[in-house]
Amino acid sequence: MPVLNLQQSWLLVIAIIWSLIWKGLALWRASKNDQLAWFVCILFINTLGVLEMIYLGFFQKKYS
C-alpha cells in the first residue's frame, strides 16, 4: 500500500479544501434556485470543483 509523502499530503489537503469550497457554494445556489437535478449531480459527482464552476458560471438562474 503506497504511503503519501509530505508534499503529496499537502496537495491532497489543498485539493479537498478547494473542492469543498466550490461544492458548498454550488450546492447552496442550486438549493436556493430550486434546481434539484443540479443539486443531486453536484452532491454525488466529485470533479475537484470543475462541475461546480460550470454550474455557477453558466447554469444557475440569473436574477434581473
PDBQT receptor file of N, H, CA, C and O in Angstrom, charges set to zero:
ATOM      1  N   MET A   1       0.847  -1.178   0.000  1.00  0.00    +0.000 N 
ATOM      2  CA  MET A   1       0.000   0.000   0.000  1.00  0.00    +0.000 C 
ATOM      3  C   MET A   1       0.897   1.246   0.000  1.00  0.00    +0.000 C 
ATOM      4  O   MET A   1       1.731   1.407   0.890  1.00  0.00    +0.000 OA
ATOM      5  N   PRO A   2       0.726   2.126  -0.994  1.00  0.00    +0.000 N 
ATOM      6  CA  PRO A   2       1.588   3.298  -1.070  1.00  0.00    +0.000 C 
ATOM      7  C   PRO A   2       1.274   4.312   0.033  1.00  0.00    +0.000 C 
ATOM      8  O   PRO A   2       0.128   4.479   0.451  1.00  0.00    +0.000 OA
ATOM      9  N   VAL A   3       2.322   4.970   0.479  1.00  0.00    +0.000 N 
ATOM     10  H   VAL A   3       3.253   4.834   0.140  1.00  0.00    +0.000 HD
ATOM     11  CA  VAL A   3       2.195   5.986   1.515  1.00  0.00    +0.000 C 
ATOM     12  C   VAL A   3       2.509   7.331   0.885  1.00  0.00    +0.000 C 
ATOM     13  O   VAL A   3       3.449   7.442   0.099  1.00  0.00    +0.000 OA
ATOM     14  N   LEU A   4       1.731   8.357   1.221  1.00  0.00    +0.000 N 
ATOM     15  H   LEU A   4       0.967   8.267   1.860  1.00  0.00    +0.000 HD
ATOM     16  CA  LEU A   4       1.959   9.691   0.686  1.00  0.00    +0.000 C 
ATOM     17  C   LEU A   4       3.099  10.378   1.429  1.00  0.00    +0.000 C 
ATOM     18  O   LEU A   4       3.223  10.268   2.649  1.00  0.00    +0.000 OA
ATOM     19  N   ASN A   5       3.924  11.086   0.669  1.00  0.00    +0.000 N 
ATOM     20  H   ASN A   5       3.823  11.176  -0.321  1.00  0.00    +0.000 HD
ATOM     21  CA  ASN A   5       4.947  11.875   1.337  1.00  0.00    +0.000 C 
ATOM     22  C   ASN A   5       4.335  13.217   1.753  1.00  0.00    +0.000 C 
ATOM     23  O   ASN A   5       3.156  13.456   1.492  1.00  0.00    +0.000 OA
ATOM     24  N   LEU A   6       5.107  14.086   2.388  1.00  0.00    +0.000 N 
ATOM     25  H   LEU A   6       6.065  13.892   2.600  1.00  0.00    +0.000 HD
ATOM     26  CA  LEU A   6       4.587  15.333   2.927  1.00  0.00    +0.000 C 
ATOM     27  C   LEU A   6       4.036  16.245   1.836  1.00  0.00    +0.000 C 
ATOM     28  O   LEU A   6       2.978  16.847   2.021  1.00  0.00    +0.000 OA
ATOM     29  N   GLN A   7       4.719  16.360   0.719  1.00  0.00    +0.000 N 
ATOM     30  H   GLN A   7       5.578  15.871   0.568  1.00  0.00    +0.000 HD
ATOM     31  CA  GLN A   7       4.267  17.222  -0.369  1.00  0.00    +0.000 C 
ATOM     32  C   GLN A   7       2.946  16.714  -0.952  1.00  0.00    +0.000 C 
ATOM     33  O   GLN A   7       2.040  17.505  -1.215  1.00  0.00    +0.000 OA
ATOM     34  N   GLN A   8       2.837  15.434  -1.151  1.00  0.00    +0.000 N 
ATOM     35  H   GLN A   8       3.573  14.791  -0.938  1.00  0.00    +0.000 HD
ATOM     36  CA  GLN A   8       1.601  14.861  -1.674  1.00  0.00    +0.000 C 
ATOM     37  C   GLN A   8       0.451  15.047  -0.690  1.00  0.00    +0.000 C 
ATOM     38  O   GLN A   8      -0.686  15.285  -1.097  1.00  0.00    +0.000 OA
ATOM     39  N   SER A   9       0.741  14.939   0.586  1.00  0.00    +0.000 N 
ATOM     40  H   SER A   9       1.665  14.745   0.917  1.00  0.00    +0.000 HD
ATOM     41  CA  SER A   9      -0.292  15.130   1.603  1.00  0.00    +0.000 C 
ATOM     42  C   SER A   9      -0.830  16.553   1.563  1.00  0.00    +0.000 C 
ATOM     43  O   SER A   9      -2.041  16.761   1.643  1.00  0.00    +0.000 OA
ATOM     44  N   TRP A  10       0.064  17.539   1.440  1.00  0.00    +0.000 N 
ATOM     45  H   TRP A  10       1.047  17.370   1.376  1.00  0.00    +0.000 HD
ATOM     46  CA  TRP A  10      -0.378  18.927   1.367  1.00  0.00    +0.000 C 
ATOM     47  C   TRP A  10      -1.191  19.189   0.110  1.00  0.00    +0.000 C 
ATOM     48  O   TRP A  10      -2.180  19.920   0.157  1.00  0.00    +0.000 OA
ATOM     49  N   LEU A  11      -0.791  18.605  -1.011  1.00  0.00    +0.000 N 
ATOM     50  H   LEU A  11       0.012  18.012  -1.049  1.00  0.00    +0.000 HD
ATOM     51  CA  LEU A  11      -1.565  18.763  -2.235  1.00  0.00    +0.000 C 
ATOM     52  C   LEU A  11      -2.964  18.172  -2.084  1.00  0.00    +0.000 C 
ATOM     53  O   LEU A  11      -3.943  18.740  -2.568  1.00  0.00    +0.000 OA
ATOM     54  N   LEU A  12      -3.047  17.052  -1.423  1.00  0.00    +0.000 N 
ATOM     55  H   LEU A  12      -2.252  16.590  -1.030  1.00  0.00    +0.000 HD
ATOM     56  CA  LEU A  12      -4.340  16.416  -1.184  1.00  0.00    +0.000 C 
ATOM     57  C   LEU A  12      -5.220  17.285  -0.291  1.00  0.00    +0.000 C 
ATOM     58  O   LEU A  12      -6.410  17.445  -0.563  1.00  0.00    +0.000 OA
ATOM     59  N   VAL A  13      -4.651  17.843   0.763  1.00  0.00    +0.000 N 
ATOM     60  H   VAL A  13      -3.684  17.714   0.983  1.00  0.00    +0.000 HD
ATOM     61  CA  VAL A  13      -5.401  18.718   1.667  1.00  0.00    +0.000 C 
ATOM     62  C   VAL A  13      -5.898  19.956   0.924  1.00  0.00    +0.000 C 
ATOM     63  O   VAL A  13      -7.051  20.353   1.090  1.00  0.00    +0.000 OA
ATOM     64  N   ILE A  14      -5.041  20.566   0.108  1.00  0.00    +0.000 N 
ATOM     65  H   ILE A  14      -4.104  20.243  -0.027  1.00  0.00    +0.000 HD
ATOM     66  CA  ILE A  14      -5.430  21.745  -0.669  1.00  0.00    +0.000 C 
ATOM     67  C   ILE A  14      -6.544  21.393  -1.659  1.00  0.00    +0.000 C 
ATOM     68  O   ILE A  14      -7.493  22.160  -1.816  1.00  0.00    +0.000 OA
ATOM     69  N   ALA A  15      -6.437  20.250  -2.318  1.00  0.00    +0.000 N 
ATOM     70  H   ALA A  15      -5.666  19.627  -2.190  1.00  0.00    +0.000 HD
ATOM     71  CA  ALA A  15      -7.467  19.821  -3.271  1.00  0.00    +0.000 C 
ATOM     72  C   ALA A  15      -8.803  19.584  -2.570  1.00  0.00    +0.000 C 
ATOM     73  O   ALA A  15      -9.853  19.924  -3.117  1.00  0.00    +0.000 OA
ATOM     74  N   ILE A  16      -8.780  19.015  -1.388  1.00  0.00    +0.000 N 
ATOM     75  H   ILE A  16      -7.927  18.739  -0.944  1.00  0.00    +0.000 HD
ATOM     76  CA  ILE A  16     -10.012  18.765  -0.640  1.00  0.00    +0.000 C 
ATOM     77  C   ILE A  16     -10.661  20.079  -0.223  1.00  0.00    +0.000 C 
ATOM     78  O   ILE A  16     -11.873  20.242  -0.362  1.00  0.00    +0.000 OA
ATOM     79  N   ILE A  17      -9.868  21.014   0.287  1.00  0.00    +0.000 N 
ATOM     80  H   ILE A  17      -8.884  20.881   0.400  1.00  0.00    +0.000 HD
ATOM     81  CA  ILE A  17     -10.403  22.310   0.695  1.00  0.00    +0.000 C 
ATOM     82  C   ILE A  17     -10.971  23.057  -0.501  1.00  0.00    +0.000 C 
ATOM     83  O   ILE A  17     -12.065  23.616  -0.426  1.00  0.00    +0.000 OA
ATOM     84  N   TRP A  18     -10.222  23.067  -1.619  1.00  0.00    +0.000 N 
ATOM     85  H   TRP A  18      -9.334  22.613  -1.681  1.00  0.00    +0.000 HD
ATOM     86  CA  TRP A  18     -10.682  23.715  -2.862  1.00  0.00    +0.000 C 
ATOM     87  C   TRP A  18     -12.030  23.142  -3.291  1.00  0.00    +0.000 C 
ATOM     88  O   TRP A  18     -12.958  23.890  -3.600  1.00  0.00    +0.000 OA
ATOM     89  N   SER A  19     -12.135  21.830  -3.310  1.00  0.00    +0.000 N 
ATOM     90  H   SER A  19     -11.381  21.223  -3.059  1.00  0.00    +0.000 HD
ATOM     91  CA  SER A  19     -13.355  21.165  -3.746  1.00  0.00    +0.000 C 
ATOM     92  C   SER A  19     -14.523  21.462  -2.808  1.00  0.00    +0.000 C 
ATOM     93  O   SER A  19     -15.640  21.694  -3.271  1.00  0.00    +0.000 OA
ATOM     94  N   LEU A  20     -14.282  21.458  -1.503  1.00  0.00    +0.000 N 
ATOM     95  H   LEU A  20     -13.375  21.269  -1.126  1.00  0.00    +0.000 HD
ATOM     96  CA  LEU A  20     -15.356  21.713  -0.544  1.00  0.00    +0.000 C 
ATOM     97  C   LEU A  20     -15.900  23.134  -0.643  1.00  0.00    +0.000 C 
ATOM     98  O   LEU A  20     -17.103  23.351  -0.493  1.00  0.00    +0.000 OA
ATOM     99  N   ILE A  21     -15.026  24.097  -0.895  1.00  0.00    +0.000 N 
ATOM    100  H   ILE A  21     -14.049  23.921  -1.017  1.00  0.00    +0.000 HD
ATOM    101  CA  ILE A  21     -15.477  25.484  -1.038  1.00  0.00    +0.000 C 
ATOM    102  C   ILE A  21     -16.406  25.612  -2.243  1.00  0.00    +0.000 C 
ATOM    103  O   ILE A  21     -17.506  26.153  -2.128  1.00  0.00    +0.000 OA
ATOM    104  N   TRP A  22     -15.964  25.117  -3.394  1.00  0.00    +0.000 N 
ATOM    105  H   TRP A  22     -15.071  24.678  -3.488  1.00  0.00    +0.000 HD
ATOM    106  CA  TRP A  22     -16.783  25.218  -4.607  1.00  0.00    +0.000 C 
ATOM    107  C   TRP A  22     -18.063  24.401  -4.481  1.00  0.00    +0.000 C 
ATOM    108  O   TRP A  22     -19.129  24.847  -4.906  1.00  0.00    +0.000 OA
ATOM    109  N   LYS A  23     -17.963  23.202  -3.896  1.00  0.00    +0.000 N 
ATOM    110  H   LYS A  23     -17.097  22.840  -3.550  1.00  0.00    +0.000 HD
ATOM    111  CA  LYS A  23     -19.139  22.342  -3.740  1.00  0.00    +0.000 C 
ATOM    112  C   LYS A  23     -20.161  22.997  -2.816  1.00  0.00    +0.000 C 
ATOM    113  O   LYS A  23     -21.357  22.973  -3.108  1.00  0.00    +0.000 OA
ATOM    114  N   GLY A  24     -19.719  23.571  -1.728  1.00  0.00    +0.000 N 
ATOM    115  H   GLY A  24     -18.748  23.590  -1.491  1.00  0.00    +0.000 HD
ATOM    116  CA  GLY A  24     -20.633  24.236  -0.801  1.00  0.00    +0.000 C 
ATOM    117  C   GLY A  24     -21.352  25.402  -1.448  1.00  0.00    +0.000 C 
ATOM    118  O   GLY A  24     -22.563  25.556  -1.287  1.00  0.00    +0.000 OA
ATOM    119  N   LEU A  25     -20.614  26.224  -2.178  1.00  0.00    +0.000 N 
ATOM    120  H   LEU A  25     -19.631  26.099  -2.308  1.00  0.00    +0.000 HD
ATOM    121  CA  LEU A  25     -21.227  27.377  -2.849  1.00  0.00    +0.000 C 
ATOM    122  C   LEU A  25     -22.230  26.935  -3.911  1.00  0.00    +0.000 C 
ATOM    123  O   LEU A  25     -23.330  27.480  -3.997  1.00  0.00    +0.000 OA
ATOM    124  N   ALA A  26     -21.854  25.956  -4.712  1.00  0.00    +0.000 N 
ATOM    125  H   ALA A  26     -20.960  25.512  -4.643  1.00  0.00    +0.000 HD
ATOM    126  CA  ALA A  26     -22.741  25.475  -5.774  1.00  0.00    +0.000 C 
ATOM    127  C   ALA A  26     -23.976  24.778  -5.195  1.00  0.00    +0.000 C 
ATOM    128  O   ALA A  26     -25.077  24.962  -5.713  1.00  0.00    +0.000 OA
ATOM    129  N   LEU A  27     -23.821  23.993  -4.149  1.00  0.00    +0.000 N 
ATOM    130  H   LEU A  27     -22.926  23.843  -3.728  1.00  0.00    +0.000 HD
ATOM    131  CA  LEU A  27     -24.978  23.337  -3.538  1.00  0.00    +0.000 C 
ATOM    132  C   LEU A  27     -25.930  24.366  -2.938  1.00  0.00    +0.000 C 
ATOM    133  O   LEU A  27     -27.148  24.227  -3.042  1.00  0.00    +0.000 OA
ATOM    134  N   TRP A  28     -25.375  25.387  -2.316  1.00  0.00    +0.000 N 
ATOM    135  H   TRP A  28     -24.385  25.500  -2.232  1.00  0.00    +0.000 HD
ATOM    136  CA  TRP A  28     -26.203  26.436  -1.733  1.00  0.00    +0.000 C 
ATOM    137  C   TRP A  28     -27.009  27.150  -2.817  1.00  0.00    +0.000 C 
ATOM    138  O   TRP A  28     -28.207  27.378  -2.654  1.00  0.00    +0.000 OA
ATOM    139  N   ARG A  29     -26.348  27.503  -3.926  1.00  0.00    +0.000 N 
ATOM    140  H   ARG A  29     -25.374  27.317  -4.059  1.00  0.00    +0.000 HD
ATOM    141  CA  ARG A  29     -27.040  28.185  -5.021  1.00  0.00    +0.000 C 
ATOM    142  C   ARG A  29     -28.095  27.284  -5.669  1.00  0.00    +0.000 C 
ATOM    143  O   ARG A  29     -29.199  27.740  -5.968  1.00  0.00    +0.000 OA
ATOM    144  N   ALA A  30     -27.765  26.019  -5.885  1.00  0.00    +0.000 N 
ATOM    145  H   ALA A  30     -26.869  25.648  -5.642  1.00  0.00    +0.000 HD
ATOM    146  CA  ALA A  30     -28.711  25.101  -6.520  1.00  0.00    +0.000 C 
ATOM    147  C   ALA A  30     -29.950  24.898  -5.644  1.00  0.00    +0.000 C 
ATOM    148  O   ALA A  30     -31.069  24.846  -6.154  1.00  0.00    +0.000 OA
ATOM    149  N   SER A  31     -29.754  24.786  -4.344  1.00  0.00    +0.000 N 
ATOM    150  H   SER A  31     -28.845  24.828  -3.929  1.00  0.00    +0.000 HD
ATOM    151  CA  SER A  31     -30.913  24.609  -3.463  1.00  0.00    +0.000 C 
ATOM    152  C   SER A  31     -31.732  25.889  -3.384  1.00  0.00    +0.000 C 
ATOM    153  O   SER A  31     -32.961  25.834  -3.350  1.00  0.00    +0.000 OA
ATOM    154  N   LYS A  32     -31.075  27.028  -3.356  1.00  0.00    +0.000 N 
ATOM    155  H   LYS A  32     -30.076  27.073  -3.384  1.00  0.00    +0.000 HD
ATOM    156  CA  LYS A  32     -31.782  28.306  -3.301  1.00  0.00    +0.000 C 
ATOM    157  C   LYS A  32     -32.591  28.554  -4.578  1.00  0.00    +0.000 C 
ATOM    158  O   LYS A  32     -33.650  29.180  -4.535  1.00  0.00    +0.000 OA
ATOM    159  N   ASN A  33     -32.088  28.060  -5.712  1.00  0.00    +0.000 N 
ATOM    160  H   ASN A  33     -31.228  27.552  -5.747  1.00  0.00    +0.000 HD
ATOM    161  CA  ASN A  33     -32.760  28.233  -7.000  1.00  0.00    +0.000 C 
ATOM    162  C   ASN A  33     -33.714  27.092  -7.341  1.00  0.00    +0.000 C 
ATOM    163  O   ASN A  33     -34.238  27.041  -8.454  1.00  0.00    +0.000 OA
ATOM    164  N   ASP A  34     -33.948  26.179  -6.405  1.00  0.00    +0.000 N 
ATOM    165  H   ASP A  34     -33.523  26.220  -5.501  1.00  0.00    +0.000 HD
ATOM    166  CA  ASP A  34     -34.835  25.034  -6.611  1.00  0.00    +0.000 C 
ATOM    167  C   ASP A  34     -34.450  24.219  -7.847  1.00  0.00    +0.000 C 
ATOM    168  O   ASP A  34     -35.315  23.849  -8.641  1.00  0.00    +0.000 OA
ATOM    169  N   GLN A  35     -33.166  23.942  -8.008  1.00  0.00    +0.000 N 
ATOM    170  H   GLN A  35     -32.463  24.243  -7.363  1.00  0.00    +0.000 HD
ATOM    171  CA  GLN A  35     -32.671  23.134  -9.124  1.00  0.00    +0.000 C 
ATOM    172  C   GLN A  35     -32.200  21.787  -8.567  1.00  0.00    +0.000 C 
ATOM    173  O   GLN A  35     -31.010  21.562  -8.346  1.00  0.00    +0.000 OA
ATOM    174  N   LEU A  36     -33.166  20.912  -8.350  1.00  0.00    +0.000 N 
ATOM    175  H   LEU A  36     -34.133  21.095  -8.529  1.00  0.00    +0.000 HD
ATOM    176  CA  LEU A  36     -32.901  19.624  -7.704  1.00  0.00    +0.000 C 
ATOM    177  C   LEU A  36     -31.927  18.755  -8.496  1.00  0.00    +0.000 C 
ATOM    178  O   LEU A  36     -31.048  18.125  -7.907  1.00  0.00    +0.000 OA
ATOM    179  N   ALA A  37     -32.067  18.711  -9.811  1.00  0.00    +0.000 N 
ATOM    180  H   ALA A  37     -32.781  19.223 -10.289  1.00  0.00    +0.000 HD
ATOM    181  CA  ALA A  37     -31.179  17.866 -10.621  1.00  0.00    +0.000 C 
ATOM    182  C   ALA A  37     -29.722  18.311 -10.473  1.00  0.00    +0.000 C 
ATOM    183  O   ALA A  37     -28.827  17.481 -10.311  1.00  0.00    +0.000 OA
ATOM    184  N   TRP A  38     -29.493  19.623 -10.529  1.00  0.00    +0.000 N 
ATOM    185  H   TRP A  38     -30.220  20.297 -10.661  1.00  0.00    +0.000 HD
ATOM    186  CA  TRP A  38     -28.132  20.132 -10.347  1.00  0.00    +0.000 C 
ATOM    187  C   TRP A  38     -27.631  19.838  -8.940  1.00  0.00    +0.000 C 
ATOM    188  O   TRP A  38     -26.469  19.476  -8.760  1.00  0.00    +0.000 OA
ATOM    189  N   PHE A  39     -28.492  19.990  -7.948  1.00  0.00    +0.000 N 
ATOM    190  H   PHE A  39     -29.437  20.285  -8.095  1.00  0.00    +0.000 HD
ATOM    191  CA  PHE A  39     -28.099  19.727  -6.566  1.00  0.00    +0.000 C 
ATOM    192  C   PHE A  39     -27.608  18.293  -6.406  1.00  0.00    +0.000 C 
ATOM    193  O   PHE A  39     -26.558  18.053  -5.810  1.00  0.00    +0.000 OA
ATOM    194  N   VAL A  40     -28.370  17.342  -6.942  1.00  0.00    +0.000 N 
ATOM    195  H   VAL A  40     -29.223  17.538  -7.426  1.00  0.00    +0.000 HD
ATOM    196  CA  VAL A  40     -28.016  15.925  -6.820  1.00  0.00    +0.000 C 
ATOM    197  C   VAL A  40     -26.719  15.627  -7.572  1.00  0.00    +0.000 C 
ATOM    198  O   VAL A  40     -25.854  14.920  -7.055  1.00  0.00    +0.000 OA
ATOM    199  N   CYS A  41     -26.576  16.161  -8.789  1.00  0.00    +0.000 N 
ATOM    200  H   CYS A  41     -27.279  16.735  -9.209  1.00  0.00    +0.000 HD
ATOM    201  CA  CYS A  41     -25.352  15.932  -9.568  1.00  0.00    +0.000 C 
ATOM    202  C   CYS A  41     -24.122  16.490  -8.857  1.00  0.00    +0.000 C 
ATOM    203  O   CYS A  41     -23.090  15.825  -8.771  1.00  0.00    +0.000 OA
ATOM    204  N   ILE A  42     -24.240  17.707  -8.355  1.00  0.00    +0.000 N 
ATOM    205  H   ILE A  42     -25.078  18.247  -8.425  1.00  0.00    +0.000 HD
ATOM    206  CA  ILE A  42     -23.107  18.329  -7.663  1.00  0.00    +0.000 C 
ATOM    207  C   ILE A  42     -22.775  17.576  -6.384  1.00  0.00    +0.000 C 
ATOM    208  O   ILE A  42     -21.606  17.433  -6.024  1.00  0.00    +0.000 OA
ATOM    209  N   LEU A  43     -23.805  17.096  -5.700  1.00  0.00    +0.000 N 
ATOM    210  H   LEU A  43     -24.755  17.211  -5.992  1.00  0.00    +0.000 HD
ATOM    211  CA  LEU A  43     -23.591  16.385  -4.441  1.00  0.00    +0.000 C 
ATOM    212  C   LEU A  43     -22.833  15.072  -4.635  1.00  0.00    +0.000 C 
ATOM    213  O   LEU A  43     -21.968  14.733  -3.828  1.00  0.00    +0.000 OA
ATOM    214  N   PHE A  44     -23.151  14.334  -5.696  1.00  0.00    +0.000 N 
ATOM    215  H   PHE A  44     -23.854  14.609  -6.352  1.00  0.00    +0.000 HD
ATOM    216  CA  PHE A  44     -22.594  12.990  -5.852  1.00  0.00    +0.000 C 
ATOM    217  C   PHE A  44     -21.415  12.873  -6.815  1.00  0.00    +0.000 C 
ATOM    218  O   PHE A  44     -20.695  11.875  -6.780  1.00  0.00    +0.000 OA
ATOM    219  N   ILE A  45     -21.203  13.868  -7.668  1.00  0.00    +0.000 N 
ATOM    220  H   ILE A  45     -21.788  14.679  -7.696  1.00  0.00    +0.000 HD
ATOM    221  CA  ILE A  45     -20.096  13.796  -8.629  1.00  0.00    +0.000 C 
ATOM    222  C   ILE A  45     -18.956  14.679  -8.140  1.00  0.00    +0.000 C 
ATOM    223  O   ILE A  45     -19.128  15.887  -7.978  1.00  0.00    +0.000 OA
ATOM    224  N   ASN A  46     -17.808  14.088  -7.909  1.00  0.00    +0.000 N 
ATOM    225  H   ASN A  46     -17.668  13.107  -8.041  1.00  0.00    +0.000 HD
ATOM    226  CA  ASN A  46     -16.645  14.837  -7.430  1.00  0.00    +0.000 C 
ATOM    227  C   ASN A  46     -15.689  15.099  -8.583  1.00  0.00    +0.000 C 
ATOM    228  O   ASN A  46     -15.120  14.173  -9.161  1.00  0.00    +0.000 OA
ATOM    229  N   THR A  47     -15.520  16.387  -8.911  1.00  0.00    +0.000 N 
ATOM    230  H   THR A  47     -15.981  17.140  -8.441  1.00  0.00    +0.000 HD
ATOM    231  CA  THR A  47     -14.658  16.772 -10.032  1.00  0.00    +0.000 C 
ATOM    232  C   THR A  47     -13.653  17.846  -9.633  1.00  0.00    +0.000 C 
ATOM    233  O   THR A  47     -13.169  18.579 -10.496  1.00  0.00    +0.000 OA
ATOM    234  N   LEU A  48     -13.330  17.956  -8.353  1.00  0.00    +0.000 N 
ATOM    235  H   LEU A  48     -13.723  17.361  -7.652  1.00  0.00    +0.000 HD
ATOM    236  CA  LEU A  48     -12.411  18.973  -7.842  1.00  0.00    +0.000 C 
ATOM    237  C   LEU A  48     -12.850  20.389  -8.196  1.00  0.00    +0.000 C 
ATOM    238  O   LEU A  48     -12.018  21.254  -8.472  1.00  0.00    +0.000 OA
ATOM    239  N   GLY A  49     -14.130  20.615  -8.189  1.00  0.00    +0.000 N 
ATOM    240  H   GLY A  49     -14.806  19.913  -7.965  1.00  0.00    +0.000 HD
ATOM    241  CA  GLY A  49     -14.656  21.955  -8.401  1.00  0.00    +0.000 C 
ATOM    242  C   GLY A  49     -15.022  22.293  -9.827  1.00  0.00    +0.000 C 
ATOM    243  O   GLY A  49     -15.620  23.344 -10.062  1.00  0.00    +0.000 OA
ATOM    244  N   VAL A  50     -14.692  21.450 -10.794  1.00  0.00    +0.000 N 
ATOM    245  H   VAL A  50     -14.206  20.596 -10.604  1.00  0.00    +0.000 HD
ATOM    246  CA  VAL A  50     -14.943  21.772 -12.198  1.00  0.00    +0.000 C 
ATOM    247  C   VAL A  50     -16.444  21.834 -12.480  1.00  0.00    +0.000 C 
ATOM    248  O   VAL A  50     -16.914  22.822 -13.043  1.00  0.00    +0.000 OA
ATOM    249  N   LEU A  51     -17.199  20.817 -12.107  1.00  0.00    +0.000 N 
ATOM    250  H   LEU A  51     -16.817  20.014 -11.650  1.00  0.00    +0.000 HD
ATOM    251  CA  LEU A  51     -18.643  20.806 -12.321  1.00  0.00    +0.000 C 
ATOM    252  C   LEU A  51     -19.300  21.974 -11.588  1.00  0.00    +0.000 C 
ATOM    253  O   LEU A  51     -20.217  22.603 -12.117  1.00  0.00    +0.000 OA
ATOM    254  N   GLU A  52     -18.840  22.260 -10.392  1.00  0.00    +0.000 N 
ATOM    255  H   GLU A  52     -18.095  21.749  -9.963  1.00  0.00    +0.000 HD
ATOM    256  CA  GLU A  52     -19.398  23.352  -9.614  1.00  0.00    +0.000 C 
ATOM    257  C   GLU A  52     -19.159  24.696 -10.292  1.00  0.00    +0.000 C 
ATOM    258  O   GLU A  52     -20.056  25.539 -10.330  1.00  0.00    +0.000 OA
ATOM    259  N   MET A  53     -17.956  24.903 -10.830  1.00  0.00    +0.000 N 
ATOM    260  H   MET A  53     -17.228  24.218 -10.800  1.00  0.00    +0.000 HD
ATOM    261  CA  MET A  53     -17.649  26.155 -11.527  1.00  0.00    +0.000 C 
ATOM    262  C   MET A  53     -18.477  26.299 -12.803  1.00  0.00    +0.000 C 
ATOM    263  O   MET A  53     -18.922  27.396 -13.139  1.00  0.00    +0.000 OA
ATOM    264  N   ILE A  54     -18.681  25.189 -13.510  1.00  0.00    +0.000 N 
ATOM    265  H   ILE A  54     -18.320  24.297 -13.237  1.00  0.00    +0.000 HD
ATOM    266  CA  ILE A  54     -19.510  25.223 -14.717  1.00  0.00    +0.000 C 
ATOM    267  C   ILE A  54     -20.938  25.603 -14.351  1.00  0.00    +0.000 C 
ATOM    268  O   ILE A  54     -21.553  26.437 -15.015  1.00  0.00    +0.000 OA
ATOM    269  N   TYR A  55     -21.465  24.994 -13.296  1.00  0.00    +0.000 N 
ATOM    270  H   TYR A  55     -20.966  24.316 -12.756  1.00  0.00    +0.000 HD
ATOM    271  CA  TYR A  55     -22.818  25.335 -12.862  1.00  0.00    +0.000 C 
ATOM    272  C   TYR A  55     -22.911  26.809 -12.478  1.00  0.00    +0.000 C 
ATOM    273  O   TYR A  55     -23.807  27.515 -12.941  1.00  0.00    +0.000 OA
ATOM    274  N   LEU A  56     -21.993  27.276 -11.637  1.00  0.00    +0.000 N 
ATOM    275  H   LEU A  56     -21.265  26.702 -11.262  1.00  0.00    +0.000 HD
ATOM    276  CA  LEU A  56     -22.056  28.656 -11.169  1.00  0.00    +0.000 C 
ATOM    277  C   LEU A  56     -21.845  29.653 -12.307  1.00  0.00    +0.000 C 
ATOM    278  O   LEU A  56     -22.410  30.747 -12.278  1.00  0.00    +0.000 OA
ATOM    279  N   GLY A  57     -21.054  29.299 -13.289  1.00  0.00    +0.000 N 
ATOM    280  H   GLY A  57     -20.595  28.411 -13.313  1.00  0.00    +0.000 HD
ATOM    281  CA  GLY A  57     -20.775  30.210 -14.381  1.00  0.00    +0.000 C 
ATOM    282  C   GLY A  57     -21.841  30.255 -15.456  1.00  0.00    +0.000 C 
ATOM    283  O   GLY A  57     -22.060  31.303 -16.064  1.00  0.00    +0.000 OA
ATOM    284  N   PHE A  58     -22.508  29.136 -15.703  1.00  0.00    +0.000 N 
ATOM    285  H   PHE A  58     -22.330  28.285 -15.209  1.00  0.00    +0.000 HD
ATOM    286  CA  PHE A  58     -23.384  29.076 -16.869  1.00  0.00    +0.000 C 
ATOM    287  C   PHE A  58     -24.821  28.633 -16.608  1.00  0.00    +0.000 C 
ATOM    288  O   PHE A  58     -25.706  29.012 -17.375  1.00  0.00    +0.000 OA
ATOM    289  N   PHE A  59     -25.095  27.857 -15.574  1.00  0.00    +0.000 N 
ATOM    290  H   PHE A  59     -24.376  27.549 -14.951  1.00  0.00    +0.000 HD
ATOM    291  CA  PHE A  59     -26.395  27.222 -15.451  1.00  0.00    +0.000 C 
ATOM    292  C   PHE A  59     -27.250  27.673 -14.276  1.00  0.00    +0.000 C 
ATOM    293  O   PHE A  59     -28.419  27.296 -14.202  1.00  0.00    +0.000 OA
ATOM    294  N   GLN A  60     -26.716  28.458 -13.364  1.00  0.00    +0.000 N 
ATOM    295  H   GLN A  60     -25.766  28.764 -13.425  1.00  0.00    +0.000 HD
ATOM    296  CA  GLN A  60     -27.565  28.898 -12.257  1.00  0.00    +0.000 C 
ATOM    297  C   GLN A  60     -28.557  29.942 -12.771  1.00  0.00    +0.000 C 
ATOM    298  O   GLN A  60     -28.283  30.644 -13.744  1.00  0.00    +0.000 OA
ATOM    299  N   LYS A  61     -29.682  30.035 -12.124  1.00  0.00    +0.000 N 
ATOM    300  H   LYS A  61     -29.904  29.465 -11.333  1.00  0.00    +0.000 HD
ATOM    301  CA  LYS A  61     -30.687  31.020 -12.537  1.00  0.00    +0.000 C 
ATOM    302  C   LYS A  61     -30.154  32.418 -12.264  1.00  0.00    +0.000 C 
ATOM    303  O   LYS A  61     -29.605  32.692 -11.197  1.00  0.00    +0.000 OA
ATOM    304  N   LYS A  62     -30.324  33.279 -13.227  1.00  0.00    +0.000 N 
ATOM    305  H   LYS A  62     -30.770  33.056 -14.093  1.00  0.00    +0.000 HD
ATOM    306  CA  LYS A  62     -29.882  34.661 -13.098  1.00  0.00    +0.000 C 
ATOM    307  C   LYS A  62     -31.049  35.527 -12.648  1.00  0.00    +0.000 C 
ATOM    308  O   LYS A  62     -32.178  35.364 -13.111  1.00  0.00    +0.000 OA
ATOM    309  N   TYR A  63     -30.762  36.434 -11.752  1.00  0.00    +0.000 N 
ATOM    310  H   TYR A  63     -29.845  36.566 -11.376  1.00  0.00    +0.000 HD
ATOM    311  CA  TYR A  63     -31.784  37.373 -11.294  1.00  0.00    +0.000 C 
ATOM    312  C   TYR A  63     -31.611  38.689 -12.027  1.00  0.00    +0.000 C 
ATOM    313  O   TYR A  63     -30.486  39.145 -12.233  1.00  0.00    +0.000 OA
ATOM    314  N   SER A  64     -32.730  39.308 -12.427  1.00  0.00    +0.000 N 
ATOM    315  H   SER A  64     -33.644  38.938 -12.259  1.00  0.00    +0.000 HD
ATOM    316  CA  SER A  64     -32.647  40.576 -13.138  1.00  0.00    +0.000 C 
ATOM    317  C   SER A  64     -32.923  41.749 -12.227  1.00  0.00    +0.000 C 
ATOM    318  O   SER A  64     -32.892  42.897 -12.671  1.00  0.00    +0.000 OA
TER     319      SER A  64
